[in-house]
Amino acid sequence: MTATPGRQRDGEATKAEAARATARGTVDPAEVEKFSALAEDWWDPQGRSRALHRLNPTRIAWLRDHACARFGRDPLAVRPLEGLRILDVGCGGGLATEPLARLGATVTGLDATPAAIAVAREHAAGQGLAIDYREATAADLAAEGRAFDLVMALEIVEHVTEPADFLADCAALVAPGGGFALSTFNRTGKAFLLGVVAAEYLLRWVPRGTHDWKRFLKPSEIAGGLRPHGLAVRDVQGLVYNPLTDGWRLSRRDFDVSYLLWAERG
């Protein structure tokens, strides 16, 4: 089949995005190209980001509660994160940034994929939300001397080329007394079966090839990568899928597939 001119242009743009990413340290140009193809589906709850939509309420509540505990806020308040500066590294289309902005935070979203940033900006504008979206990396902001009360890296560390450097860049952006939140897959046999085989090949929640099991990291590896940069892990909780509710719950015992990790400075 001969490609249409529109598809040819889209393909050329995607390759150009990937090429621009090659000089960005920990950014993997193949991952940029992969997620550029998914950009149009970010806000479709039944699309290729469906699993993230189902996961979002659990991880946002966890983030809110930890931030409130760290900064002395009331999690039941209407805008409990009012005035806090939050950075979402690898924000994609903004699934986590928007809820946090509604909770009162001043949010900056970073992504190396121009198509994702374009989607995020358009959707936030449609919702009347003032979010600073930037096509950039954590290293870019660290070079500017920026600092945030909370830095997040959700479902992103498994997609970078140099996890140790990526964690160092994120840690450099955490202000004194600030927090760092991360979510990712654990490198276990169960994570391979459920996070790759089931999610990509059987249930088809995400396209095949979205994840590489060899890039998954254990909580101890994340903790080891943060410790030299002044961040101490305070909490790790597993994310467990419940097929009866089609949702996720937190577990302090089961980290076998994916997990949330909270670390603090000072």
C-alpha positions as CSV (number, residue, x, y, z in Angstrom):
1,M,0.0,0.0,0.0
2,T,1.3,3.5,-0.9
3,A,1.5,5.9,2.0
4,T,-0.6,9.1,1.6
5,P,1.1,12.4,1.7
6,G,-0.4,13.2,5.1
7,R,1.0,10.0,6.5
8,Q,4.3,10.6,5.0
9,R,4.5,14.0,6.6
10,D,3.5,12.6,10.0
11,G,6.2,9.9,9.7
12,E,8.8,12.5,8.7
13,A,7.8,14.7,11.7
14,T,8.0,11.8,14.1
15,K,11.5,10.9,12.9
16,A,12.6,14.5,13.2
17,E,11.3,14.6,16.8
18,A,13.3,11.4,17.5
19,A,16.4,12.9,15.9
20,R,16.2,16.0,18.0
21,A,16.2,13.9,21.1
22,T,19.5,12.2,20.4
23,A,21.5,15.0,22.1
24,R,19.3,15.1,25.2
25,G,21.4,12.9,27.5
26,T,19.0,10.3,28.9
27,V,16.4,10.6,26.2
28,D,16.0,7.6,24.0
29,P,15.0,8.7,20.4
30,A,13.2,5.4,19.8
31,E,11.0,6.1,22.8
32,V,10.3,9.6,21.6
33,E,9.2,8.1,18.2
34,K,7.1,5.5,20.0
35,F,5.2,7.9,22.2
36,S,4.7,10.4,19.4
37,A,2.6,7.8,17.7
38,L,0.4,7.5,20.9
39,A,0.0,11.3,21.4
40,E,-3.4,11.6,19.9
41,D,-4.8,9.0,22.3
42,W,-3.7,10.5,25.6
43,W,-7.1,11.8,26.6
44,D,-9.2,8.9,25.3
45,P,-10.2,6.8,28.3
46,Q,-10.9,3.9,26.1
47,G,-7.9,4.4,23.8
48,R,-4.3,3.2,24.1
49,S,-3.8,5.1,27.4
50,R,-6.8,3.4,29.0
51,A,-4.7,1.7,31.6
52,L,-3.2,5.1,32.8
53,H,-6.7,6.5,33.0
54,R,-7.8,3.6,35.2
55,L,-4.7,4.0,37.3
56,N,-4.8,7.7,37.7
57,P,-7.2,8.1,40.7
58,T,-5.1,5.8,42.8
59,R,-1.8,7.4,42.0
60,I,-3.2,11.0,42.4
61,A,-4.7,10.2,45.8
62,W,-1.3,8.7,46.9
63,L,0.6,11.8,45.6
64,R,-1.9,14.2,47.4
65,D,-1.7,12.3,50.7
66,H,2.2,12.2,50.7
67,A,2.5,15.8,49.7
68,C,0.1,16.9,52.4
69,A,1.9,14.9,55.0
70,R,5.2,16.3,54.0
71,F,4.1,19.9,53.8
72,G,1.6,20.0,56.6
73,R,-1.6,20.3,54.5
74,D,-5.1,19.0,55.0
75,P,-5.8,16.4,52.3
76,L,-9.5,17.0,52.6
77,A,-9.2,20.7,51.7
78,V,-10.6,21.8,48.4
79,R,-7.1,22.9,47.2
80,P,-4.7,21.2,49.6
81,L,-1.7,21.7,47.3
82,E,-2.2,25.5,47.0
83,G,1.2,27.2,46.4
84,L,3.3,24.1,46.1
85,R,5.6,24.0,43.1
86,I,5.4,20.6,41.4
87,L,7.3,19.3,38.4
88,D,6.1,16.3,36.3
89,V,9.0,14.9,34.4
90,G,7.8,12.8,31.4
91,C,4.3,14.3,31.7
92,G,3.0,13.0,28.4
93,G,-0.4,14.4,27.6
94,G,-0.9,15.7,31.2
95,L,-2.9,13.0,32.9
96,A,-1.2,13.7,36.2
97,T,-0.5,17.4,35.8
98,E,-4.1,18.5,35.4
99,P,-5.5,16.8,38.6
100,L,-2.6,18.3,40.6
101,A,-3.2,21.8,39.2
102,R,-6.9,21.4,40.2
103,L,-5.7,20.6,43.7
104,G,-4.0,24.0,43.8
105,A,-0.4,23.3,42.8
106,T,1.7,25.4,40.5
107,V,2.6,22.7,38.0
108,T,5.3,22.4,35.3
109,G,5.2,19.5,32.9
110,L,8.2,18.3,30.9
111,D,8.3,15.9,28.0
112,A,10.9,15.3,25.3
113,T,8.0,14.4,22.8
114,P,6.8,17.6,21.1
115,A,3.5,15.9,20.1
116,A,2.7,15.0,23.7
117,I,3.4,18.6,24.8
118,A,1.2,19.9,22.1
119,V,-1.7,17.7,23.2
120,A,-1.1,18.6,26.9
121,R,-1.2,22.3,26.1
122,E,-4.3,22.1,24.0
123,H,-6.2,20.0,26.6
124,A,-5.2,22.2,29.5
125,A,-6.3,25.3,27.7
126,G,-9.6,23.7,27.0
127,Q,-10.0,23.1,30.7
128,G,-9.0,26.6,31.7
129,L,-5.9,25.4,33.5
130,A,-2.6,27.3,33.7
131,I,0.1,24.7,33.4
132,D,3.6,25.4,32.2
133,Y,4.3,22.7,29.7
134,R,7.8,22.6,28.2
135,E,9.5,20.4,25.6
136,A,12.6,19.8,27.7
137,T,14.3,17.4,30.0
138,A,15.1,17.3,33.8
139,A,18.7,18.0,32.9
140,D,17.6,21.2,31.0
141,L,15.8,22.6,34.1
142,A,18.6,21.5,36.4
143,A,21.0,23.5,34.3
144,E,18.8,26.5,34.8
145,G,19.0,26.1,38.6
146,R,15.3,25.4,39.1
147,A,13.9,23.8,42.2
148,F,10.5,22.4,43.1
149,D,8.7,21.3,46.3
150,L,7.8,18.0,44.6
151,V,9.3,16.3,41.5
152,M,7.5,13.4,39.9
153,A,8.7,10.8,37.5
154,L,5.7,8.6,36.7
155,E,6.1,5.6,34.3
156,I,9.1,7.2,32.7
157,V,12.4,5.9,34.2
158,E,11.9,2.6,32.4
159,H,12.0,4.5,29.1
160,V,15.3,6.4,29.5
161,T,18.7,5.3,28.4
162,E,20.7,6.1,31.6
163,P,18.5,5.6,34.7
164,A,21.3,6.7,37.1
165,D,21.8,10.0,35.2
166,F,18.0,10.5,35.0
167,L,17.6,10.0,38.8
168,A,20.5,12.4,39.4
169,D,18.9,15.1,37.2
170,C,15.5,14.7,39.0
171,A,17.1,14.8,42.4
172,A,18.9,18.0,41.5
173,L,15.5,19.7,41.0
174,V,14.1,18.8,44.5
175,A,14.2,21.8,46.8
176,P,15.5,21.5,50.4
177,G,12.8,19.7,52.4
178,G,11.1,18.6,49.2
179,G,9.8,15.3,47.9
180,F,10.3,13.0,45.0
181,A,7.7,10.6,43.7
182,L,8.3,7.8,41.2
183,S,6.3,5.0,39.7
184,T,7.6,2.2,37.5
185,F,7.6,-1.6,36.9
186,N,9.6,-4.0,39.0
187,R,12.1,-6.3,37.3
188,T,10.4,-9.6,38.2
189,G,9.1,-12.6,36.4
190,K,5.6,-11.6,37.4
191,A,6.0,-8.1,36.0
192,F,7.2,-9.7,32.7
193,L,4.1,-11.9,32.6
194,L,1.5,-9.3,33.6
195,G,3.2,-6.0,32.6
196,V,4.4,-7.1,29.2
197,V,2.9,-10.4,28.0
198,A,-0.6,-9.8,29.4
199,A,-0.8,-6.0,29.0
200,E,0.7,-5.9,25.5
201,Y,-0.1,-9.2,23.8
202,L,-3.2,-10.6,25.6
203,L,-5.3,-7.7,26.9
204,R,-3.7,-5.2,24.4
205,W,-3.9,-2.4,26.9
206,V,-0.9,-0.8,25.2
207,P,0.8,-1.4,21.9
208,R,3.3,-4.3,21.6
209,G,6.8,-3.2,22.3
210,T,5.8,-0.4,24.7
211,H,7.9,-1.9,27.5
212,D,11.3,-3.6,27.7
213,W,11.5,-5.9,30.8
214,K,15.2,-5.5,30.9
215,R,14.7,-1.8,31.6
216,F,12.5,-2.4,34.7
217,L,14.1,-1.4,38.0
218,K,13.8,-2.8,41.5
219,P,12.9,-0.4,44.4
220,S,16.4,-1.0,45.9
221,E,18.0,0.1,42.6
222,I,15.9,3.4,42.6
223,A,16.9,3.9,46.3
224,G,20.5,3.4,45.4
225,G,20.3,5.8,42.6
226,L,18.8,8.6,44.8
227,R,20.9,8.2,47.9
228,P,24.1,9.7,46.6
229,H,22.1,12.8,45.7
230,G,20.6,13.4,49.1
231,L,17.2,11.8,48.7
232,A,16.1,9.1,51.2
233,V,13.2,6.7,50.4
234,R,10.4,6.9,52.9
235,D,7.7,4.8,51.4
236,V,7.2,2.1,48.7
237,Q,3.8,0.7,47.9
238,G,2.8,-1.8,45.2
239,L,0.2,-1.2,42.6
240,V,-2.1,-4.2,42.3
241,Y,-4.7,-4.6,39.5
242,N,-8.2,-5.8,40.5
243,P,-10.0,-7.3,37.5
244,L,-13.4,-7.2,39.4
245,T,-13.3,-3.4,39.7
246,D,-11.0,-2.8,36.6
247,G,-8.9,-0.6,38.9
248,W,-5.8,-0.5,41.0
249,R,-5.2,-0.6,44.7
250,L,-2.2,0.0,46.9
251,S,-0.4,-2.8,48.7
252,R,2.4,-2.7,51.2
253,R,3.3,-6.3,50.5
254,D,2.9,-6.9,46.8
255,F,5.5,-4.9,44.7
256,D,5.9,-7.7,42.2
257,V,4.5,-5.9,39.1
258,S,4.6,-2.1,39.7
259,Y,5.1,0.3,42.5
260,L,5.0,3.9,43.8
261,L,8.0,5.2,45.6
262,W,8.3,8.4,47.8
263,A,11.7,10.0,48.8
264,E,12.5,13.1,50.6
265,R,15.4,15.6,50.9
266,G,16.5,16.6,54.4
